Amino acid sequence: HRPLGALATVAPKLDWPQRRLGLDEAQLKKVVLLNPSLLSKSIEDNLAPTLDWLQARLDLDDEQLRKMIVALPALLGYSVEDNVEPKLQWLQRRLDLDEAQLRKIVRLDPSLLNKSVEENLEPKLYFFERELLGGSRAELRNFLVNNPATVSRSLERCYRTRLEACRAAGVDAYPVLSYSSQTDAEFCKRAGVPLEALRAAQEDV
């Protein structure tokens, strides 16, 4: 059993985020299990300022803030100055987003803030822009504002292999992004690409 002193210390760390974010028991459990380090953080010095900043920076209502934290509990542990704000600025510059577009893309897929710019985001955006969209930043921006989860899929296993299969079948590249959320079988059916050709490309990855 935990000592009474430990329970007295932990209880407010659970009660405060639950009240601040309006979490039900299942959501609170998820947030704590995925980010147990929040139990060691100061409410006044860490948790409250981070939530207040996120809500103000992204113009979130309480429900939107709750959804972001439940989707990405690690946000509660990120440094605003060293991580979150630089990544927001990078996304805004890279995609030429206005403030409303930036807020939308991050609200729809908070996991963007969990990805490395150098190792994940930039290689994928470059590939989409150059290989699939003919170098059009405007098309890239417009697509990702409405489909930010596109960036969560594997560059090698999903996008490069599907593009290779399309090219081998003489099919235009547009299905690679348009049908990116589909299973391999459904993608091939919609794109008119033999599933065997995609499997062959995947074997080389």
Backbone as CSV, one residue per row, in Angstrom:
resi,resn,N_x,N_y,N_z,CA_x,CA_y,CA_z,C_x,C_y,C_z
1,HIS,0.828,-1.194,0.000,0.000,0.000,0.000,0.865,1.247,0.000
2,ARG,0.347,2.298,-0.652,1.080,3.553,-0.635,0.996,4.183,0.741
3,PRO,2.072,4.809,1.213,1.986,5.578,2.446,0.953,6.680,2.298
4,LEU,0.337,7.083,3.423,-0.686,8.120,3.375,-0.157,9.408,2.785
5,GLY,1.101,9.720,3.089,1.687,10.944,2.540,1.762,10.911,1.035
6,ALA,2.086,9.739,0.476,2.169,9.610,-0.980,0.798,9.762,-1.614
7,LEU,-0.223,9.157,-0.954,-1.576,9.292,-1.485,-2.041,10.740,-1.461
8,ALA,-1.684,11.433,-0.407,-2.071,12.838,-0.303,-1.409,13.674,-1.382
9,THR,-0.212,13.256,-1.809,0.504,13.986,-2.852,-0.061,13.692,-4.231
10,VAL,-0.421,12.427,-4.467,-0.880,12.009,-5.788,-2.316,12.441,-6.058
11,ALA,-3.162,12.400,-5.041,-4.590,12.678,-5.241,-4.854,14.011,-5.944
12,PRO,-4.241,15.112,-5.537,-4.487,16.378,-6.249,-3.986,16.344,-7.689
13,LYS,-2.922,15.565,-7.948,-2.393,15.470,-9.307,-3.372,14.762,-10.232
14,LEU,-4.235,13.918,-9.664,-5.273,13.270,-10.446,-6.538,14.125,-10.511
15,ASP,-6.872,14.712,-9.400,-8.112,15.491,-9.317,-8.035,16.752,-10.172
16,TRP,-6.877,17.412,-10.165,-6.767,18.687,-10.884,-6.933,18.533,-12.397
17,PRO,-6.171,17.637,-13.071,-6.383,17.525,-14.520,-7.782,17.032,-14.872
18,GLN,-8.356,16.190,-14.001,-9.707,15.722,-14.284,-10.696,16.881,-14.278
19,ARG,-10.572,17.774,-13.292,-11.466,18.925,-13.217,-11.154,19.945,-14.303
20,ARG,-9.867,20.203,-14.515,-9.461,21.235,-15.486,-9.875,20.867,-16.895
21,LEU,-9.770,19.581,-17.242,-10.050,19.147,-18.607,-11.434,18.518,-18.759
22,GLY,-12.139,18.318,-17.656,-13.449,17.681,-17.745,-13.358,16.233,-18.180
23,LEU,-12.360,15.507,-17.659,-12.136,14.121,-18.059,-13.068,13.182,-17.311
24,ASP,-13.580,12.171,-18.012,-14.265,11.106,-17.301,-13.208,10.131,-16.776
25,GLU,-13.636,9.101,-16.054,-12.672,8.198,-15.429,-11.812,7.472,-16.460
26,ALA,-12.422,7.050,-17.555,-11.663,6.333,-18.586,-10.624,7.242,-19.238
27,GLN,-11.009,8.492,-19.493,-10.063,9.436,-20.106,-8.924,9.759,-19.150
28,LEU,-9.242,9.935,-17.864,-8.200,10.205,-16.880,-7.229,9.037,-16.811
29,LYS,-7.744,7.829,-16.795,-6.883,6.643,-16.748,-5.970,6.587,-17.969
30,LYS,-6.521,6.874,-19.140,-5.719,6.853,-20.368,-4.598,7.887,-20.308
31,VAL,-4.934,9.098,-19.892,-3.938,10.172,-19.837,-2.818,9.820,-18.869
32,VAL,-3.164,9.275,-17.716,-2.142,8.944,-16.712,-1.296,7.756,-17.157
33,LEU,-1.930,6.740,-17.733,-1.165,5.563,-18.165,-0.217,5.894,-19.307
34,LEU,-0.644,6.775,-20.214,0.201,7.125,-21.354,1.234,8.189,-21.009
35,ASN,0.996,8.922,-19.922,1.957,9.946,-19.511,2.027,9.992,-17.984
36,PRO,2.572,8.921,-17.367,2.631,8.877,-15.899,3.507,9.973,-15.299
37,SER,4.373,10.575,-16.126,5.259,11.615,-15.602,4.484,12.846,-15.123
38,LEU,3.216,12.985,-15.544,2.464,14.161,-15.105,2.257,14.145,-13.589
39,LEU,2.325,12.942,-12.977,2.160,12.843,-11.524,3.343,13.433,-10.769
40,SER,4.444,13.634,-11.467,5.618,14.214,-10.817,5.783,15.692,-11.136
41,LYS,4.850,16.246,-11.929,4.975,17.648,-12.339,4.170,18.566,-11.422
42,SER,4.666,19.766,-11.281,3.971,20.764,-10.483,2.770,21.301,-11.248
43,ILE,1.626,21.342,-10.563,0.432,21.910,-11.195,0.651,23.386,-11.505
44,GLU,1.162,24.113,-10.525,1.318,25.565,-10.687,2.415,25.928,-11.675
45,ASP,3.510,25.163,-11.659,4.670,25.538,-12.473,4.678,24.881,-13.848
46,ASN,4.012,23.740,-14.001,4.086,23.001,-15.260,2.728,22.799,-15.925
47,LEU,1.854,22.042,-15.263,0.618,21.611,-15.908,-0.317,22.764,-16.244
48,ALA,-0.604,23.608,-15.265,-1.534,24.712,-15.514,-1.016,25.680,-16.579
49,PRO,0.258,26.118,-16.502,0.739,27.030,-17.549,0.729,26.405,-18.947
50,THR,1.052,25.091,-19.042,1.060,24.433,-20.339,-0.337,24.383,-20.943
51,LEU,-1.320,23.999,-20.139,-2.694,23.937,-20.644,-3.220,25.319,-21.001
52,ASP,-2.943,26.293,-20.169,-3.394,27.656,-20.452,-2.777,28.163,-21.748
53,TRP,-1.495,27.878,-21.938,-0.805,28.332,-23.149,-1.377,27.658,-24.387
54,LEU,-1.558,26.343,-24.331,-2.114,25.618,-25.475,-3.490,26.148,-25.846
55,GLN,-4.308,26.364,-24.833,-5.669,26.825,-25.100,-5.669,28.198,-25.746
56,ALA,-4.803,29.071,-25.249,-4.738,30.417,-25.815,-4.069,30.428,-27.190
57,ARG,-2.968,29.700,-27.323,-2.192,29.714,-28.570,-3.001,29.168,-29.744
58,LEU,-3.783,28.113,-29.498,-4.532,27.468,-30.563,-6.016,27.820,-30.546
59,ASP,-6.391,28.758,-29.678,-7.772,29.231,-29.604,-8.736,28.061,-29.449
60,LEU,-8.470,27.228,-28.438,-9.253,26.021,-28.209,-10.345,26.271,-27.179
61,ASP,-11.517,25.724,-27.417,-12.495,25.712,-26.339,-12.166,24.525,-25.428
62,ASP,-12.905,24.376,-24.338,-12.571,23.338,-23.366,-12.656,21.936,-23.960
63,GLU,-13.645,21.702,-24.807,-13.793,20.378,-25.415,-12.639,20.068,-26.352
64,GLN,-12.227,21.057,-27.148,-11.113,20.849,-28.069,-9.815,20.589,-27.309
65,LEU,-9.615,21.317,-26.215,-8.422,21.093,-25.403,-8.438,19.689,-24.823
66,ARG,-9.569,19.260,-24.308,-9.676,17.913,-23.745,-9.353,16.856,-24.799
67,LYS,-9.911,17.018,-25.985,-9.673,16.038,-27.045,-8.192,15.974,-27.415
68,MET,-7.528,17.129,-27.453,-6.101,17.133,-27.788,-5.283,16.385,-26.751
69,ILE,-5.561,16.616,-25.478,-4.781,15.987,-24.426,-5.072,14.495,-24.349
70,VAL,-6.326,14.109,-24.528,-6.653,12.684,-24.519,-6.000,11.980,-25.708
71,ALA,-5.924,12.666,-26.854,-5.281,12.089,-28.038,-3.768,12.028,-27.889
72,LEU,-3.191,13.005,-27.216,-1.733,13.060,-27.067,-1.376,13.521,-25.653
73,PRO,-1.494,12.634,-24.658,-1.188,13.022,-23.274,0.231,13.544,-23.088
74,ALA,1.140,13.134,-23.968,2.524,13.587,-23.855,2.655,15.098,-23.963
75,LEU,1.636,15.753,-24.543,1.669,17.210,-24.653,1.862,17.876,-23.292
76,LEU,1.342,17.246,-22.245,1.454,17.828,-20.908,2.896,17.880,-20.430
77,GLY,3.764,17.104,-21.062,5.156,17.088,-20.638,6.098,17.813,-21.572
78,TYR,5.582,18.309,-22.699,6.445,18.972,-23.666,6.784,20.389,-23.218
79,SER,7.994,20.789,-23.548,8.390,22.175,-23.312,7.748,23.072,-24.369
80,VAL,7.045,24.085,-23.911,6.432,25.031,-24.843,7.508,25.747,-25.655
81,GLU,8.533,26.232,-24.965,9.554,27.044,-25.627,10.458,26.217,-26.552
82,ASP,10.795,25.002,-26.138,11.772,24.211,-26.884,11.148,23.246,-27.876
83,ASN,9.866,22.944,-27.721,9.260,21.907,-28.552,8.016,22.397,-29.284
84,VAL,6.975,22.735,-28.532,5.670,22.965,-29.154,5.650,24.222,-30.023
85,GLU,6.072,25.344,-29.476,6.016,26.576,-30.257,6.933,26.527,-31.478
86,PRO,8.178,26.032,-31.371,9.005,25.931,-32.582,8.375,25.029,-33.649
87,LYS,7.707,23.952,-33.223,7.090,23.056,-34.206,5.887,23.719,-34.865
88,LEU,5.106,24.460,-34.097,3.992,25.200,-34.688,4.497,26.222,-35.700
89,GLN,5.548,26.928,-35.347,6.103,27.918,-36.262,6.639,27.256,-37.528
90,TRP,7.266,26.097,-37.368,7.800,25.385,-38.534,6.668,24.956,-39.462
91,LEU,5.626,24.355,-38.906,4.488,23.937,-39.714,3.870,25.115,-40.454
92,GLN,3.759,26.230,-39.754,3.143,27.406,-40.365,3.990,27.923,-41.525
93,ARG,5.297,27.976,-41.327,6.191,28.438,-42.401,6.230,27.438,-43.551
94,ARG,6.382,26.174,-43.213,6.581,25.146,-44.245,5.378,25.019,-45.168
95,LEU,4.187,25.133,-44.584,2.972,24.957,-45.374,2.294,26.272,-45.728
96,ASP,2.888,27.380,-45.284,2.304,28.707,-45.543,0.868,28.770,-45.019
97,LEU,0.697,28.399,-43.743,-0.612,28.349,-43.110,-0.958,29.686,-42.468
98,ASP,-2.213,30.063,-42.537,-2.652,31.184,-41.711,-2.989,30.628,-40.320
99,GLU,-3.354,31.485,-39.401,-3.579,31.035,-38.026,-4.730,30.034,-37.938
100,ALA,-5.799,30.270,-38.675,-6.945,29.360,-38.637,-6.572,27.988,-39.179
101,GLN,-5.779,27.957,-40.241,-5.358,26.677,-40.818,-4.421,25.935,-39.868
102,LEU,-3.524,26.668,-39.228,-2.618,26.039,-38.266,-3.410,25.416,-37.127
103,ARG,-4.371,26.161,-36.585,-5.185,25.626,-35.494,-5.937,24.373,-35.935
104,LYS,-6.486,24.411,-37.151,-7.272,23.275,-37.633,-6.418,22.032,-37.795
105,ILE,-5.253,22.172,-38.399,-4.426,21.005,-38.690,-3.929,20.344,-37.403
106,VAL,-3.633,21.142,-36.392,-3.146,20.582,-35.129,-4.289,20.009,-34.307
107,ARG,-5.444,20.634,-34.366,-6.606,20.081,-33.651,-7.019,18.745,-34.238
108,LEU,-7.003,18.625,-35.566,-7.414,17.389,-36.209,-6.419,16.262,-35.975
109,ASP,-5.150,16.596,-35.848,-4.141,15.556,-35.615,-3.054,16.077,-34.683
110,PRO,-3.304,16.040,-33.360,-2.305,16.516,-32.404,-0.980,15.764,-32.485
111,SER,-0.998,14.540,-33.033,0.240,13.758,-33.088,1.303,14.413,-33.965
112,LEU,0.921,15.414,-34.771,1.930,16.171,-35.520,2.969,16.767,-34.580
113,LEU,2.536,17.120,-33.366,3.447,17.736,-32.398,4.332,16.710,-31.717
114,ASN,4.125,15.446,-32.029,4.915,14.366,-31.451,5.962,13.848,-32.430
115,LYS,6.028,14.462,-33.605,6.906,13.960,-34.656,8.136,14.849,-34.833
116,SER,9.238,14.215,-35.191,10.462,14.953,-35.467,10.344,15.680,-36.807
117,VAL,10.718,16.939,-36.822,10.708,17.699,-38.073,11.701,17.091,-39.060
118,GLU,12.929,16.860,-38.604,13.992,16.413,-39.497,13.809,14.975,-39.967
119,GLU,13.350,14.091,-39.082,13.296,12.673,-39.405,11.943,12.210,-39.921
120,ASN,10.905,12.998,-39.710,9.572,12.535,-40.080,8.823,13.548,-40.950
121,LEU,8.548,14.716,-40.404,7.671,15.658,-41.096,8.249,16.157,-42.412
122,GLU,9.470,16.670,-42.391,10.028,17.249,-43.610,10.213,16.217,-44.714
123,PRO,10.759,15.006,-44.439,10.869,14.023,-45.534,9.522,13.694,-46.177
124,LYS,8.480,13.576,-45.368,7.162,13.254,-45.936,6.598,14.421,-46.727
125,LEU,6.677,15.619,-46.175,6.132,16.771,-46.892,6.879,16.994,-48.206
126,TYR,8.185,16.813,-48.185,8.975,16.961,-49.413,8.542,15.929,-50.452
127,PHE,8.351,14.697,-50.006,7.920,13.625,-50.916,6.544,13.936,-51.500
128,PHE,5.601,14.323,-50.647,4.263,14.652,-51.144,4.328,15.773,-52.176
129,GLU,5.083,16.803,-51.827,5.138,17.998,-52.672,5.797,17.708,-54.010
130,ARG,6.940,17.017,-53.965,7.729,16.819,-55.192,7.250,15.638,-56.025
131,GLU,6.920,14.530,-55.380,6.608,13.305,-56.107,5.128,13.150,-56.450
132,LEU,4.258,13.741,-55.640,2.831,13.494,-55.822,2.041,14.724,-56.268
133,LEU,2.566,15.912,-55.997,1.798,17.120,-56.269,2.514,18.082,-57.217
134,GLY,3.503,17.609,-57.892,4.161,18.433,-58.899,4.815,19.681,-58.371
135,GLY,5.238,19.652,-57.119,5.938,20.791,-56.540,5.031,21.903,-56.050
136,SER,3.746,21.634,-55.938,2.800,22.683,-55.544,2.628,22.736,-54.026
137,ARG,3.149,23.798,-53.411,2.959,23.969,-51.978,1.502,24.277,-51.646
138,ALA,0.835,25.004,-52.524,-0.570,25.339,-52.283,-1.427,24.075,-52.232
139,GLU,-1.197,23.143,-53.153,-1.955,21.889,-53.140,-1.624,21.080,-51.898
140,LEU,-0.361,21.068,-51.523,0.043,20.347,-50.313,-0.660,20.935,-49.096
141,ARG,-0.649,22.248,-48.979,-1.306,22.909,-47.849,-2.790,22.578,-47.820
142,ASN,-3.452,22.733,-48.943,-4.893,22.527,-48.980,-5.267,21.087,-48.642
143,PHE,-4.444,20.144,-49.084,-4.738,18.740,-48.790,-4.519,18.434,-47.313
144,LEU,-3.402,18.875,-46.754,-3.073,18.518,-45.381,-3.932,19.235,-44.354
145,VAL,-4.414,20.420,-44.674,-5.301,21.114,-43.735,-6.543,20.272,-43.466
146,ASN,-6.993,19.547,-44.477,-8.186,18.718,-44.317,-7.865,17.254,-44.035
147,ASN,-6.613,16.864,-44.231,-6.225,15.462,-44.055,-4.883,15.346,-43.341
148,PRO,-4.741,15.946,-42.161,-3.428,15.941,-41.503,-2.936,14.552,-41.111
149,ALA,-3.861,13.591,-40.908,-3.441,12.241,-40.524,-2.646,11.560,-41.625
150,THR,-2.670,12.130,-42.828,-1.858,11.598,-43.926,-0.389,11.500,-43.515
151,VAL,0.058,12.428,-42.688,1.464,12.477,-42.287,1.804,11.368,-41.293
152,SER,0.804,10.719,-40.719,1.063,9.699,-39.714,1.432,8.349,-40.323
153,ARG,1.217,8.179,-41.616,1.485,6.883,-42.232,2.935,6.792,-42.709
154,SER,3.394,5.587,-42.845,4.802,5.342,-43.170,5.156,5.828,-44.569
155,LEU,6.231,6.588,-44.646,6.707,7.063,-45.950,7.126,5.893,-46.819
156,GLU,7.861,4.956,-46.254,8.390,3.841,-47.040,7.316,2.797,-47.326
157,ARG,6.653,2.303,-46.278,5.713,1.198,-46.440,4.430,1.609,-47.153
158,CYS,3.997,2.812,-46.945,2.745,3.257,-47.561,2.984,4.022,-48.853
159,TYR,3.665,5.156,-48.743,3.684,6.082,-49.876,4.656,5.698,-50.983
160,ARG,5.890,5.382,-50.649,6.852,5.060,-51.715,6.452,3.781,-52.455
161,THR,6.015,2.773,-51.708,5.664,1.513,-52.370,4.404,1.667,-53.222
162,ARG,3.450,2.440,-52.754,2.249,2.634,-53.554,2.529,3.451,-54.808
163,LEU,3.409,4.439,-54.684,3.785,5.202,-55.871,4.510,4.311,-56.873
164,GLU,5.397,3.463,-56.367,6.128,2.547,-57.253,5.154,1.614,-57.973
165,ALA,4.166,1.100,-57.246,3.186,0.200,-57.861,2.346,0.929,-58.901
166,CYS,1.980,2.172,-58.609,1.221,2.965,-59.579,2.028,3.199,-60.850
167,ARG,3.272,3.553,-60.681,4.118,3.812,-61.844,4.309,2.549,-62.676
168,ALA,4.484,1.422,-61.995,4.670,0.165,-62.718,3.423,-0.208,-63.513
169,ALA,2.252,0.197,-62.998,0.992,-0.114,-63.672,0.569,0.976,-64.650
170,GLY,1.383,2.035,-64.768,1.048,3.134,-65.658,-0.122,3.967,-65.176
171,VAL,-0.291,4.026,-63.838,-1.401,4.760,-63.235,-0.893,6.090,-62.697
172,ASP,-1.708,7.131,-62.829,-1.345,8.440,-62.294,-1.117,8.362,-60.789
173,ALA,-0.299,9.268,-60.267,0.086,9.208,-58.858,-0.982,9.711,-57.896
174,TYR,-2.050,10.333,-58.381,-3.001,10.974,-57.467,-3.608,10.019,-56.435
175,PRO,-3.823,8.703,-56.740,-4.429,7.841,-55.715,-3.551,7.654,-54.475
176,VAL,-2.253,7.884,-54.612,-1.350,7.634,-53.484,-1.737,8.488,-52.287
177,LEU,-2.102,9.740,-52.516,-2.592,10.587,-51.428,-4.094,10.442,-51.236
178,SER,-4.827,10.434,-52.325,-6.287,10.446,-52.227,-6.828,9.227,-51.496
179,TYR,-6.176,8.080,-51.668,-6.653,6.844,-51.050,-5.688,6.348,-49.974
180,SER,-4.955,7.255,-49.386,-3.907,6.842,-48.447,-4.446,6.141,-47.207
181,SER,-5.695,6.432,-46.829,-6.250,5.825,-45.622,-6.799,4.420,-45.866
182,GLN,-6.847,3.998,-47.114,-7.415,2.695,-47.443,-6.421,1.565,-47.184
183,THR,-6.955,0.371,-46.964,-6.097,-0.804,-46.872,-5.411,-1.023,-48.215
184,ASP,-4.369,-1.845,-48.210,-3.657,-2.119,-49.461,-4.599,-2.672,-50.526
185,ALA,-5.452,-3.604,-50.125,-6.353,-4.227,-51.096,-7.343,-3.208,-51.663
186,GLU,-7.897,-2.379,-50.783,-8.858,-1.379,-51.241,-8.175,-0.312,-52.087
187,PHE,-6.962,0.073,-51.673,-6.206,1.046,-52.466,-5.994,0.528,-53.885
188,CYS,-5.546,-0.704,-53.999,-5.267,-1.271,-55.319,-6.542,-1.368,-56.155
189,LYS,-7.632,-1.723,-55.524,-8.911,-1.814,-56.237,-9.322,-0.454,-56.783
190,ARG,-9.225,0.579,-55.933,-9.650,1.915,-56.357,-8.700,2.522,-57.369
191,ALA,-7.402,2.246,-57.194,-6.401,2.860,-58.075,-6.226,2.099,-59.379
192,GLY,-6.729,0.877,-59.448,-6.533,0.075,-60.648,-5.128,-0.481,-60.738
193,VAL,-4.591,-0.851,-59.585,-3.227,-1.376,-59.501,-3.292,-2.823,-59.024
194,PRO,-2.568,-3.745,-59.651,-2.559,-5.132,-59.165,-1.985,-5.215,-57.743
195,LEU,-2.674,-5.898,-56.868,-2.190,-6.049,-55.502,-0.828,-6.735,-55.478
196,GLU,-0.605,-7.632,-56.432,0.683,-8.339,-56.483,1.833,-7.359,-56.727
197,ALA,1.553,-6.329,-57.527,2.598,-5.338,-57.806,2.951,-4.556,-56.539
198,LEU,1.946,-4.220,-55.733,2.218,-3.518,-54.477,2.961,-4.410,-53.508
199,ARG,2.555,-5.676,-53.416,3.247,-6.597,-52.508,4.718,-6.759,-52.934
200,ALA,4.969,-6.796,-54.210,6.346,-6.925,-54.707,7.170,-5.704,-54.304
201,ALA,6.555,-4.522,-54.408,7.272,-3.308,-54.021,7.551,-3.306,-52.520
202,GLN,6.605,-3.792,-51.715,6.777,-3.805,-50.268,7.851,-4.779,-49.822
203,GLU,8.029,-5.842,-50.579,9.053,-6.830,-50.230,10.458,-6.246,-50.325
204,ASP,10.614,-5.205,-51.117,11.932,-4.596,-51.305,12.247,-3.547,-50.235
205,VAL,11.256,-3.225,-49.403,11.465,-2.191,-48.361,12.237,-2.785,-47.194
